Amino acid sequence: MVYHTARAGESFSLFYDSLQQQWLLKDQYDSSMLFLEKEEVFTVNGVNYLISKLILNKGVTDGEVTYIVDSKIGLLAMKSNTWKYAMYRKTDDLRLSALILRIITDEDFYPNQKETAGSKFATPTI
Protein backbone atom coordinates (compact mmCIF):
# COMPACT_ATOMS: atom_id res chain seq x y z
CA MET A 1 0.00 0.00 0.00
CA VAL A 2 1.22 3.50 -0.79
CA TYR A 3 -0.38 6.80 0.33
CA HIS A 4 0.84 10.18 -0.94
CA THR A 5 0.19 13.47 0.83
CA ALA A 6 1.16 16.89 -0.47
CA ARG A 7 0.57 20.44 0.70
CA ALA A 8 2.39 23.73 0.31
CA GLY A 9 6.02 23.24 1.29
CA GLU A 10 5.66 19.64 2.40
CA SER A 11 5.01 16.29 0.80
CA PHE A 12 5.53 12.74 1.95
CA SER A 13 4.50 9.18 1.23
CA LEU A 14 3.51 6.37 3.56
CA PHE A 15 4.40 2.87 2.43
CA TYR A 16 3.27 -0.43 3.90
CA ASP A 17 5.27 -3.56 3.19
CA SER A 18 2.96 -6.50 3.92
CA LEU A 19 5.83 -9.02 3.75
CA GLN A 20 7.86 -7.16 6.40
CA GLN A 21 4.69 -5.88 8.11
CA GLN A 22 6.38 -2.49 8.42
CA TRP A 23 5.35 1.11 7.72
CA LEU A 24 7.79 3.61 6.18
CA LEU A 25 7.50 7.38 5.82
CA LYS A 26 9.48 8.95 2.98
CA ASP A 27 9.75 12.68 2.35
CA GLN A 28 11.97 14.71 0.04
CA TYR A 29 14.91 14.50 2.45
CA ASP A 30 14.78 11.22 4.35
CA SER A 31 12.92 8.04 5.17
CA SER A 32 11.96 6.64 8.56
CA MET A 33 10.32 3.52 9.93
CA LEU A 34 7.00 4.04 11.72
CA PHE A 35 5.99 2.24 14.91
CA LEU A 36 2.54 0.62 14.76
CA GLU A 37 1.16 1.49 18.18
CA LYS A 38 -2.41 0.33 17.74
CA GLU A 39 -4.98 -0.95 15.25
CA GLU A 40 -8.69 -0.82 15.82
CA VAL A 41 -11.89 -1.23 13.82
CA PHE A 42 -14.23 1.76 13.91
CA THR A 43 -17.79 1.46 12.58
CA VAL A 44 -19.64 4.42 11.08
CA ASN A 45 -23.14 3.91 9.63
CA GLY A 46 -22.60 0.16 9.40
CA VAL A 47 -19.28 0.41 7.53
CA ASN A 48 -16.13 -0.95 9.23
CA TYR A 49 -12.80 0.88 8.92
CA LEU A 50 -9.47 -0.61 10.02
CA ILE A 51 -7.59 2.30 11.58
CA SER A 52 -3.86 2.22 12.35
CA LYS A 53 -2.16 4.56 14.81
CA LEU A 54 1.42 5.01 13.62
CA ILE A 55 4.17 6.83 15.52
CA LEU A 56 7.14 8.52 13.86
CA ASN A 57 10.24 9.01 16.06
CA LYS A 58 8.73 7.07 18.97
CA GLY A 59 10.08 8.37 22.26
CA VAL A 60 11.87 11.38 20.76
CA THR A 61 11.27 14.46 22.92
CA ASP A 62 11.03 16.99 20.10
CA GLY A 63 9.84 15.09 17.06
CA GLU A 64 7.31 12.37 17.85
CA VAL A 65 4.34 12.50 15.44
CA THR A 66 1.15 10.42 15.33
CA TYR A 67 -0.31 9.40 11.94
CA ILE A 68 -3.85 7.99 11.74
CA VAL A 69 -4.30 5.83 8.64
CA ASP A 70 -7.23 3.85 7.25
CA SER A 71 -6.25 0.65 5.47
CA LYS A 72 -8.18 1.63 2.30
CA ILE A 73 -8.62 5.41 2.41
CA GLY A 74 -5.14 6.45 3.52
CA LEU A 75 -4.04 9.23 5.85
CA LEU A 76 -6.86 10.72 7.94
CA ALA A 77 -4.96 12.83 10.46
CA MET A 78 -1.51 13.62 11.77
CA LYS A 79 -0.54 15.33 15.01
CA SER A 80 2.67 16.40 16.65
CA ASN A 81 2.96 14.75 20.07
CA THR A 82 5.18 17.64 21.19
CA TRP A 83 3.72 20.79 19.67
CA LYS A 84 0.19 22.17 19.25
CA TYR A 85 -0.07 21.11 15.63
CA ALA A 86 -2.52 18.80 13.89
CA MET A 87 -3.65 18.24 10.31
CA TYR A 88 -6.89 16.55 9.26
CA ARG A 89 -7.89 15.21 5.88
CA LYS A 90 -10.13 17.65 4.03
CA THR A 91 -13.25 15.99 2.70
CA ASP A 92 -16.83 16.72 1.66
CA ASP A 93 -17.82 13.11 2.43
CA LEU A 94 -19.98 13.25 5.57
CA ARG A 95 -19.28 9.62 6.47
CA LEU A 96 -15.53 10.20 6.29
CA SER A 97 -15.88 13.41 8.34
CA ALA A 98 -17.84 11.47 10.98
CA LEU A 99 -15.15 8.77 11.03
CA ILE A 100 -12.35 11.32 11.51
CA LEU A 101 -14.26 13.10 14.28
CA ARG A 102 -14.98 9.81 16.04
CA ILE A 103 -11.33 8.71 15.91
CA ILE A 104 -9.73 11.96 17.00
CA THR A 105 -12.07 12.32 19.98
CA ASP A 106 -11.74 8.69 21.16
CA GLU A 107 -9.75 8.91 24.42
CA ASP A 108 -9.22 5.12 24.50
CA PHE A 109 -7.41 5.23 21.16
CA TYR A 110 -4.80 7.61 22.63
CA PRO A 111 -3.91 6.22 26.10
CA ASN A 112 -0.19 7.08 25.83
CA GLN A 113 -0.43 10.54 24.28
CA LYS A 114 1.99 12.98 25.89
CA GLU A 115 0.55 15.93 27.76
CA THR A 116 3.55 18.12 26.86
CA ALA A 117 1.76 19.50 23.83
CA GLY A 118 -0.76 21.17 26.10
CA SER A 119 -3.67 19.78 24.09
CA LYS A 120 -4.96 16.54 22.72
CA PHE A 121 -6.89 16.05 19.53
CA ALA A 122 -9.84 18.34 20.09
CA THR A 123 -13.29 18.37 18.60
CA PRO A 124 -13.16 20.73 15.61
CA THR A 125 -15.28 23.88 15.97
CA ILE A 126 -17.22 25.47 13.18
Backbone as a printed PyTorch tensor [residue, N CA C, xyz], in Angstrom:
tensor([[[  0.8400,  -1.1750,   0.0000],
         [  0.0000,   0.0000,   0.0000],
         [  0.8850,   1.2370,   0.0000]],

        [[  0.4860,   2.2460,  -0.7290],
         [  1.2160,   3.5050,  -0.7870],
         [  0.2040,   4.6460,  -0.6920]],

        [[  0.4510,   5.6100,   0.1890],
         [ -0.3810,   6.8010,   0.3310],
         [  0.4980,   8.0180,   0.1510]],

        [[  0.0870,   8.9490,  -0.7020],
         [  0.8440,  10.1770,  -0.9360],
         [  0.0720,  11.3580,  -0.3600]],

        [[  0.7830,  12.2660,   0.2860],
         [  0.1880,  13.4720,   0.8320],
         [  1.0420,  14.6550,   0.4140]],

        [[  0.4170,  15.6960,  -0.0640],
         [  1.1650,  16.8900,  -0.4700],
         [  0.3930,  18.1270,  -0.0540]],

        [[  1.1250,  19.1250,   0.4040],
         [  0.5690,  20.4400,   0.7050],
         [  1.6920,  21.4440,   0.5050]],

        [[  1.3830,  22.6980,   0.5700],
         [  2.3890,  23.7280,   0.3050],
         [  3.6220,  23.5350,   1.1920]],

        [[  4.7590,  23.3520,   0.5620],
         [  6.0170,  23.2440,   1.2940],
         [  6.3210,  21.9000,   1.9060]],

        [[  5.4130,  20.9450,   1.7820],
         [  5.6620,  19.6380,   2.3960],
         [  4.9630,  18.5510,   1.5920]],

        [[  5.6500,  17.4560,   1.3900],
         [  5.0120,  16.2870,   0.8000],
         [  5.7110,  15.0510,   1.3380]],

        [[  4.9540,  13.9820,   1.4830],
         [  5.5340,  12.7350,   1.9490],
         [  4.6640,  11.5810,   1.4820]],

        [[  5.2170,  10.3980,   1.5710],
         [  4.4960,   9.1780,   1.2270],
         [  4.5930,   8.2020,   2.3770]],

        [[  3.5230,   7.4620,   2.5940],
         [  3.5150,   6.3750,   3.5620],
         [  3.4580,   5.0770,   2.7740]],

        [[  4.3440,   4.1700,   3.0990],
         [  4.4000,   2.8700,   2.4310],
         [  4.1550,   1.7780,   3.4540]],

        [[  3.4290,   0.7420,   3.0410],
         [  3.2670,  -0.4270,   3.8980],
         [  3.7680,  -1.6470,   3.1470]],

        [[  4.7170,  -2.3360,   3.7480],
         [  5.2700,  -3.5600,   3.1930],
         [  4.6200,  -4.7290,   3.9220]],

        [[  3.6950,  -5.4110,   3.2670],
         [  2.9640,  -6.5020,   3.9180],
         [  3.8510,  -7.7080,   4.2220]],

        [[  4.9200,  -7.9110,   3.4560],
         [  5.8310,  -9.0150,   3.7490],
         [  6.6100,  -8.7610,   5.0310]],

        [[  7.1130,  -7.5370,   5.1960],
         [  7.8560,  -7.1580,   6.3970],
         [  6.9370,  -6.6970,   7.5200]],

        [[  5.6700,  -6.4360,   7.1800],
         [  4.6950,  -5.8760,   8.1100],
         [  5.2740,  -4.6220,   8.7830]],

        [[  5.7220,  -3.6930,   7.9400],
         [  6.3840,  -2.4880,   8.4240],
         [  5.9150,  -1.2680,   7.6330]],

        [[  5.7060,  -0.1630,   8.3250],
         [  5.3520,   1.1110,   7.7150],
         [  6.6050,   1.9470,   7.5540]],

        [[  6.6660,   2.7320,   6.4660],
         [  7.7900,   3.6060,   6.1790],
         [  7.2520,   4.9590,   5.7260]],

        [[  7.8200,   6.0350,   6.2630],
         [  7.5040,   7.3830,   5.8210],
         [  8.6840,   7.8870,   5.0160]],

        [[  8.4230,   8.4150,   3.8290],
         [  9.4840,   8.9540,   2.9810],
         [  9.0860,  10.3510,   2.5470]],

        [[  9.9750,  11.3270,   2.8360],
         [  9.7540,  12.6800,   2.3460],
         [ 10.8740,  13.0430,   1.3940]],

        [[ 10.9720,  14.3090,   1.0300],
         [ 11.9730,  14.7060,   0.0380],
         [ 13.3940,  14.6110,   0.5560]],

        [[ 13.5770,  14.5100,   1.8870],
         [ 14.9120,  14.4980,   2.4530],
         [ 15.3400,  13.1520,   3.0300]],

        [[ 14.4100,  12.3800,   3.5610],
         [ 14.7850,  11.2170,   4.3530],
         [ 13.6680,  10.1770,   4.3380]],

        [[ 13.9410,   9.0520,   4.9430],
         [ 12.9160,   8.0420,   5.1710],
         [ 13.0750,   7.5080,   6.5890]],

        [[ 11.9500,   7.1150,   7.1830],
         [ 11.9560,   6.6430,   8.5650],
         [ 10.9400,   5.5240,   8.7260]],

        [[ 11.2560,   4.5890,   9.5990],
         [ 10.3180,   3.5250,   9.9300],
         [  9.2960,   4.0760,  10.9210]],

        [[  8.0640,   3.6200,  10.8120],
         [  7.0020,   4.0390,  11.7150],
         [  6.6640,   2.8850,  12.6580]],

        [[  6.3750,   3.2170,  13.8960],
         [  5.9930,   2.2390,  14.9100],
         [  4.4770,   2.1010,  14.8970]],

        [[  3.9820,   0.8720,  14.7160],
         [  2.5440,   0.6170,  14.7590],
         [  2.1410,   0.4720,  16.2220]],

        [[  1.5240,   1.5160,  16.7600],
         [  1.1600,   1.4880,  18.1750],
         [ -0.1570,   0.7690,  18.4200]],

        [[ -1.0970,   0.9090,  17.4810],
         [ -2.4140,   0.3290,  17.7380],
         [ -3.1890,   0.2070,  16.4360]],

        [[ -4.0230,  -0.8070,  16.3460],
         [ -4.9820,  -0.9500,  15.2490],
         [ -6.3330,  -1.2360,  15.8660]],

        [[ -7.3440,  -0.6380,  15.2880],
         [ -8.6920,  -0.8200,  15.8250],
         [ -9.6990,  -0.6510,  14.6980]],

        [[-10.8130,  -1.3630,  14.7960],
         [-11.8890,  -1.2300,  13.8230],
         [-12.9060,  -0.2290,  14.3670]],

        [[-13.2030,   0.7880,  13.5790],
         [-14.2340,   1.7620,  13.9090],
         [-15.3820,   1.5540,  12.9270]],

        [[-16.6120,   1.6380,  13.4230],
         [-17.7860,   1.4610,  12.5790],
         [-18.5630,   2.7670,  12.5180]],

        [[-18.8400,   3.2180,  11.2960],
         [-19.6420,   4.4230,  11.0760],
         [-20.7280,   4.0590,  10.0790]],

        [[-21.9790,   4.2090,  10.4840],
         [-23.1400,   3.9080,   9.6320],
         [-23.0560,   2.5080,   9.0320]],

        [[-22.6450,   1.5390,   9.8340],
         [-22.5960,   0.1560,   9.3990],
         [-21.3970,  -0.2270,   8.5570]],

        [[-20.4750,   0.6930,   8.3130],
         [-19.2760,   0.4090,   7.5300],
         [-18.0820,   0.3310,   8.4840]],

        [[-17.3080,  -0.7540,   8.3730],
         [-16.1320,  -0.9470,   9.2290],
         [-14.8810,  -0.3720,   8.5610]],

        [[-14.0540,   0.3010,   9.3840],
         [-12.7980,   0.8820,   8.9230],
         [-11.6800,   0.3820,   9.8330]],

        [[-10.6310,  -0.1840,   9.2430],
         [ -9.4680,  -0.6140,  10.0170],
         [ -8.5280,   0.5740,  10.1340]],

        [[ -8.3780,   1.0950,  11.3380],
         [ -7.5940,   2.2980,  11.5830],
         [ -6.2940,   1.9260,  12.2900]],

        [[ -5.1840,   2.4520,  11.7660],
         [ -3.8640,   2.2240,  12.3530],
         [ -3.3580,   3.5270,  12.9510]],

        [[ -2.8120,   3.4320,  14.1490],
         [ -2.1630,   4.5640,  14.8070],
         [ -0.6630,   4.3290,  14.6890]],

        [[  0.0020,   5.1630,  13.8930],
         [  1.4250,   5.0130,  13.6150],
         [  2.1900,   6.1420,  14.2920]],

        [[  3.3600,   5.8330,  14.8350],
         [  4.1720,   6.8300,  15.5230],
         [  5.5130,   6.9600,  14.8080]],

        [[  5.8440,   8.1940,  14.4300],
         [  7.1430,   8.5240,  13.8580],
         [  8.0280,   9.0460,  14.9840]],

        [[  9.2720,   8.5860,  15.0320],
         [ 10.2360,   9.0110,  16.0570],
         [  9.7380,   8.7090,  17.4670]],

        [[  9.2700,   7.4870,  17.6770],
         [  8.7290,   7.0660,  18.9700],
         [  9.7230,   7.3400,  20.0870]],

        [[  9.2660,   8.0840,  21.0950],
         [ 10.0790,   8.3710,  22.2590],
         [ 10.9770,   9.5860,  22.1330]],

        [[ 11.0250,  10.2070,  20.9540],
         [ 11.8670,  11.3850,  20.7590],
         [ 11.1540,  12.5920,  21.3820]],

        [[ 11.8630,  13.3390,  22.2000],
         [ 11.2740,  14.4620,  22.9230],
         [ 10.7160,  15.5280,  21.9990]],

        [[ 11.4320,  15.8790,  20.9500],
         [ 11.0320,  16.9850,  20.0970],
         [ 10.8730,  16.5200,  18.6520]],

        [[  9.9930,  15.5540,  18.4270],
         [  9.8420,  15.0940,  17.0580],
         [  8.8760,  13.9380,  16.8800]],

        [[  8.2530,  13.4750,  17.9560],
         [  7.3090,  12.3680,  17.8490],
         [  6.0080,  12.8570,  17.2050]],

        [[  5.5480,  12.1230,  16.1840],
         [  4.3400,  12.4980,  15.4440],
         [  3.4400,  11.2720,  15.3160]],

        [[  2.1400,  11.4730,  15.5030],
         [  1.1460,  10.4180,  15.3330],
         [  0.4800,  10.5650,  13.9690]],

        [[  0.3920,   9.4500,  13.2310],
         [ -0.3050,   9.3950,  11.9360],
         [ -1.4690,   8.4210,  12.0920]],

        [[ -2.6640,   8.8360,  11.6920],
         [ -3.8500,   7.9910,  11.7360],
         [ -4.1890,   7.6220,  10.2920]],

        [[ -4.1650,   6.3180,  10.0050],
         [ -4.3030,   5.8280,   8.6400],
         [ -5.4020,   4.7740,   8.5690]],

        [[ -6.2490,   4.8870,   7.5560],
         [ -7.2260,   3.8460,   7.2550],
         [ -6.6120,   2.9130,   6.2250]],

        [[ -6.8850,   1.6350,   6.3410],
         [ -6.2540,   0.6470,   5.4650],
         [ -6.6240,   0.8240,   3.9940]],

        [[ -7.7790,   1.4470,   3.6940],
         [ -8.1830,   1.6330,   2.3000],
         [ -8.1810,   3.0890,   1.8630]],

        [[ -8.4820,   3.9960,   2.7570],
         [ -8.6180,   5.4090,   2.4080],
         [ -7.2770,   6.1370,   2.4290]],

        [[ -6.4350,   5.7780,   3.3830],
         [ -5.1420,   6.4460,   3.5240],
         [ -5.0780,   7.3040,   4.7640]],

        [[ -4.2870,   8.3660,   4.7000],
         [ -4.0440,   9.2320,   5.8470],
         [ -5.2880,  10.0460,   6.1910]],

        [[ -5.6990,   9.9670,   7.4760],
         [ -6.8560,  10.7210,   7.9410],
         [ -6.4500,  11.9260,   8.7870]],

        [[ -5.3990,  11.7480,   9.5840],
         [ -4.9560,  12.8330,  10.4620],
         [ -3.5080,  12.6010,  10.8530]],

        [[ -2.8450,  13.7090,  11.2000],
         [ -1.5070,  13.6200,  11.7720],
         [ -1.3960,  14.6970,  12.8330]],

        [[ -0.6540,  14.3980,  13.8990],
         [ -0.5420,  15.3270,  15.0110],
         [  0.8280,  15.2240,  15.6420]],

        [[  1.4330,  16.3660,  15.8950],
         [  2.6720,  16.4010,  16.6530],
         [  2.3550,  16.0080,  18.0890]],

        [[  3.1470,  15.1290,  18.6650],
         [  2.9610,  14.7540,  20.0660],
         [  3.7310,  15.6870,  20.9800]],

        [[  4.4050,  16.6770,  20.4200],
         [  5.1840,  17.6410,  21.1900],
         [  4.5870,  19.0340,  21.1040]],

        [[  4.1790,  19.4320,  19.9060],
         [  3.7150,  20.7900,  19.6670],
         [  2.2220,  20.8230,  19.4100]],

        [[  1.6200,  22.0050,  19.5090],
         [  0.1910,  22.1740,  19.2510],
         [ -0.0430,  22.2720,  17.7500]],

        [[  0.0770,  21.1520,  17.0680],
         [ -0.0710,  21.1140,  15.6270],
         [ -0.7870,  19.8300,  15.2330]],

        [[ -1.8190,  19.9640,  14.4110],
         [ -2.5190,  18.7960,  13.8880],
         [ -3.0220,  19.1230,  12.4880]],

        [[ -3.1480,  18.0890,  11.6720],
         [ -3.6470,  18.2380,  10.3130],
         [ -4.6790,  17.1370,  10.0800]],

        [[ -5.8210,  17.5050,   9.5290],
         [ -6.8890,  16.5490,   9.2640],
         [ -7.1660,  16.5080,   7.7700]],

        [[ -7.5560,  15.3480,   7.2920],
         [ -7.8860,  15.2050,   5.8770],
         [ -9.1050,  16.0610,   5.5370]],

        [[ -9.0160,  16.8270,   4.4860],
         [-10.1290,  17.6520,   4.0290],
         [-11.0310,  16.7880,   3.1620]],

        [[-12.3220,  16.8100,   3.4630],
         [-13.2540,  15.9890,   2.7040],
         [-14.6470,  16.5930,   2.7500]],

        [[-15.4210,  16.3540,   1.6970],
         [-16.8310,  16.7240,   1.6640],
         [-17.7120,  15.5140,   1.9610]],

        [[-17.0990,  14.3510,   2.1350],
         [-17.8160,  13.1080,   2.4260],
         [-18.2080,  13.1080,   3.9080]],

        [[-19.5150,  13.1720,   4.1880],
         [-19.9780,  13.2480,   5.5700],
         [-19.6240,  12.0030,   6.3870]],

        [[-19.6360,  10.8390,   5.7520],
         [-19.2820,   9.6150,   6.4660],
         [-17.8080,   9.6500,   6.8840]],

        [[-16.9480,  10.1040,   5.9780],
         [-15.5260,  10.2030,   6.2860],
         [-15.2750,  11.2580,   7.3680]],

        [[-15.9940,  12.3820,   7.2980],
         [-15.8840,  13.4140,   8.3400],
         [-16.2980,  12.8540,   9.7000]],

        [[-17.3740,  12.0760,   9.7280],
         [-17.8350,  11.4690,  10.9790],
         [-16.8030,  10.4800,  11.5120]],

        [[-16.1830,   9.7210,  10.6170],
         [-15.1480,   8.7750,  11.0270],
         [-13.9570,   9.5140,  11.6500]],

        [[-13.4860,  10.5640,  10.9940],
         [-12.3470,  11.3210,  11.5110],
         [-12.6810,  11.9230,  12.8690]],

        [[-13.8600,  12.5150,  13.0040],
         [-14.2650,  13.0960,  14.2800],
         [-14.3310,  12.0330,  15.3770]],

        [[-14.8740,  10.8950,  15.0430],
         [-14.9770,   9.8120,  16.0360],
         [-13.5940,   9.3450,  16.5010]],

        [[-12.6730,   9.1870,  15.5720],
         [-11.3330,   8.7060,  15.9080],
         [-10.5730,   9.7220,  16.7520]],

        [[-10.5650,  10.9750,  16.3140],
         [ -9.7310,  11.9650,  17.0040],
         [-10.2690,  12.3540,  18.3730]],

        [[-11.5260,  12.0180,  18.6640],
         [-12.0740,  12.3170,  19.9790],
         [-12.1830,  11.0760,  20.8560]],

        [[-11.6770,   9.9380,  20.4020],
         [-11.7360,   8.6880,  21.1650],
         [-10.5510,   8.6180,  22.1310]],

        [[-10.8110,   8.8960,  23.4110],
         [ -9.7480,   8.9080,  24.4230],
         [ -9.0780,   7.5430,  24.5740]],

        [[ -9.8020,   6.4560,  24.3550],
         [ -9.2210,   5.1170,  24.5020],
         [ -8.2180,   4.7980,  23.3990]],

        [[ -8.3340,   5.4800,  22.2600],
         [ -7.4150,   5.2260,  21.1590],
         [ -6.0730,   5.9120,  21.3850]],

        [[ -6.0140,   6.8470,  22.3560],
         [ -4.7980,   7.6110,  22.6320],
         [ -4.3750,   7.5200,  24.0980]],

        [[ -4.2240,   6.3220,  24.6600],
         [ -3.9060,   6.2240,  26.0960],
         [ -2.5080,   6.7030,  26.4590]],

        [[ -1.5690,   6.7170,  25.5220],
         [ -0.1850,   7.0850,  25.8260],
         [  0.2070,   8.4480,  25.2770]],

        [[ -0.7670,   9.2430,  24.8700],
         [ -0.4320,  10.5420,  24.2770],
         [  0.1870,  11.4440,  25.3290]],

        [[  1.2860,  12.0890,  24.9740],
         [  1.9920,  12.9780,  25.8870],
         [  1.1610,  14.2210,  26.1700]],

        [[  1.2410,  14.7100,  27.3840],
         [  0.5480,  15.9340,  27.7590],
         [  1.4010,  17.1620,  27.4890]],

        [[  2.6450,  16.9820,  27.0390],
         [  3.5490,  18.1210,  26.8590],
         [  3.0750,  19.0790,  25.7860]],

        [[  2.2420,  18.6290,  24.8900],
         [  1.7560,  19.5030,  23.8270],
         [  0.7270,  20.4990,  24.3540]],

        [[  0.2180,  20.2630,  25.5420],
         [ -0.7620,  21.1750,  26.1050],
         [ -2.1680,  20.9490,  25.5900]],

        [[ -2.3330,  20.0800,  24.6010],
         [ -3.6660,  19.7780,  24.0910],
         [ -3.6480,  18.4300,  23.4010]],

        [[ -4.7900,  17.7860,  23.4480],
         [ -4.9600,  16.5370,  22.7230],
         [ -5.7150,  16.8550,  21.4530]],

        [[ -5.9900,  15.8150,  20.6480],
         [ -6.8850,  16.0460,  19.5250],
         [ -8.1520,  16.6390,  20.1240]],

        [[ -8.6570,  17.6790,  19.5660],
         [ -9.8420,  18.3370,  20.0870],
         [-10.9510,  18.3050,  19.0400]],

        [[-12.1810,  18.3460,  19.5120],
         [-13.2950,  18.3750,  18.6010],
         [-13.2130,  19.6530,  17.7680]],

        [[-13.2180,  19.5400,  16.4430],
         [-13.1610,  20.7330,  15.6140],
         [-14.3670,  21.6310,  15.8570]],

        [[-14.1670,  22.9370,  15.8040],
         [-15.2780,  23.8750,  15.9660],
         [-15.5520,  24.5430,  14.6360]],

        [[-16.8030,  24.8430,  14.4280],
         [-17.2230,  25.4710,  13.1780],
         [-17.6650,  26.9000,  13.4590]]])
